[in-house]
Amino acid sequence: MMHEDAKTRVLRLLAENPEVTQRELSQAVGISTGSVHYLLNALLEMGLIKFGNFSASKDKRRYAYILTPQGMAQKAELTRRFLARKLEEYEVLSQEIAALEDELADSSAGRKAKGLSK
């Protein structure tokens, strides 16, 4: 899952800002710059992105990472799966939070009945 989450986040970030640097991707996704480099090369080999020159930069070594049509389709599918996982996690957490709140309420009510409230 972690690799898929990183891939999803990188594709989403590239769609928003093709001229983002590997360092910026690393910081935004929370993985090492080396991992970002490896992931970008894998996305390139899969045909999900292509490299273009960063047009506005004086440093012509910088690249723009452009999603291909296949990359856009993959991003949409990964985003759908990512959202489904996060909604499932949210539901589980919501139930756990409700149970903890009930437990605290019951505990507070029991303490008040015994005259032990703060």
C-alpha positions as CSV (number, residue, x, y, z in Angstrom):
1,M,0.0,0.0,0.0
2,M,2.7,2.4,0.9
3,H,4.3,2.3,-2.6
4,E,0.9,2.7,-4.2
5,D,0.1,5.7,-1.9
6,A,3.5,7.3,-2.8
7,K,2.8,6.7,-6.5
8,T,-0.7,8.2,-6.2
9,R,0.6,11.3,-4.4
10,V,3.4,11.8,-6.9
11,L,1.1,11.5,-9.9
12,R,-1.3,14.0,-8.2
13,L,1.4,16.4,-7.5
14,L,2.8,16.2,-11.0
15,A,-0.6,16.8,-12.5
16,E,-0.9,20.0,-10.4
17,N,2.7,21.2,-11.0
18,P,4.7,19.5,-13.7
19,E,7.7,21.6,-12.9
20,V,8.0,20.5,-9.2
21,T,11.5,19.4,-8.2
22,Q,12.4,16.0,-6.9
23,R,13.3,17.6,-3.6
24,E,9.9,19.2,-3.4
25,L,8.2,15.9,-4.2
26,S,10.3,14.2,-1.6
27,Q,9.2,16.6,1.1
28,A,5.5,16.6,0.0
29,V,5.3,12.8,-0.1
30,G,7.5,12.1,2.8
31,I,10.0,9.8,1.1
32,S,13.7,10.2,0.3
33,T,14.9,12.0,-2.8
34,G,16.4,8.8,-3.9
35,S,13.0,7.0,-3.7
36,V,11.4,9.9,-5.7
37,H,14.1,9.5,-8.3
38,Y,13.5,5.7,-8.5
39,L,9.7,6.2,-8.6
40,L,10.0,8.8,-11.4
41,N,12.1,6.5,-13.5
42,A,9.6,3.7,-12.9
43,L,6.7,6.0,-14.0
44,L,8.7,6.9,-17.1
45,E,9.3,3.3,-18.0
46,M,5.6,2.5,-17.5
47,G,4.8,5.3,-19.9
48,L,2.9,7.3,-17.2
49,I,5.0,10.4,-17.4
50,K,7.4,12.0,-19.9
51,F,10.2,14.5,-19.3
52,G,10.1,17.9,-20.9
53,N,12.4,20.9,-20.5
54,F,11.5,23.4,-17.8
55,S,10.7,26.3,-20.2
56,A,10.9,29.2,-17.8
57,S,14.1,28.2,-16.1
58,K,17.6,29.5,-16.9
59,D,18.8,26.1,-15.7
60,K,18.1,23.9,-18.7
61,R,19.0,20.8,-16.7
62,R,15.6,21.0,-14.9
63,Y,12.7,19.0,-16.1
64,A,9.0,19.2,-16.2
65,Y,7.3,15.9,-15.5
66,I,4.3,15.6,-17.8
67,L,1.6,13.0,-17.3
68,T,0.8,11.1,-20.4
69,P,-2.8,10.1,-21.2
70,Q,-2.0,6.7,-19.7
71,G,-0.6,8.5,-16.7
72,M,-3.8,10.5,-16.3
73,A,-5.9,7.4,-16.4
74,Q,-3.7,5.6,-13.9
75,K,-3.8,8.6,-11.6
76,A,-7.6,8.5,-11.7
77,E,-7.7,4.8,-10.9
78,L,-5.1,5.1,-8.1
79,T,-7.0,8.1,-6.7
80,R,-10.2,6.2,-6.7
81,R,-8.6,3.3,-4.8
82,F,-6.8,5.7,-2.4
83,L,-10.1,7.4,-1.6
84,A,-11.8,4.1,-1.0
85,R,-9.1,3.0,1.4
86,K,-9.1,6.3,3.2
87,L,-12.9,6.3,3.6
88,E,-12.7,2.8,5.0
89,E,-10.0,3.9,7.5
90,Y,-12.2,6.9,8.4
91,E,-15.1,4.6,9.1
92,V,-13.1,2.4,11.4
93,L,-11.6,5.4,13.2
94,S,-15.0,7.0,13.6
95,Q,-16.3,3.8,15.2
96,E,-13.3,3.7,17.5
97,I,-13.6,7.3,18.5
98,A,-17.3,6.8,19.3
99,A,-16.5,3.8,21.4
100,L,-13.8,5.7,23.3
101,E,-16.1,8.7,23.9
102,D,-18.8,6.3,25.2
103,E,-16.2,4.7,27.5
104,L,-15.1,8.1,28.8
105,A,-18.7,9.1,29.3
106,D,-19.5,5.9,31.2
107,S,-16.3,6.3,33.3
108,S,-17.2,9.9,34.1
109,A,-20.7,9.0,35.1
110,G,-19.4,6.2,37.3
111,R,-16.9,8.6,39.0
112,K,-19.7,11.2,39.6
113,A,-22.0,8.5,41.1
114,K,-19.2,7.6,43.6
115,G,-18.4,11.3,44.4
116,L,-15.0,11.1,42.8
117,S,-15.4,13.7,40.0
118,K,-12.8,16.4,39.6
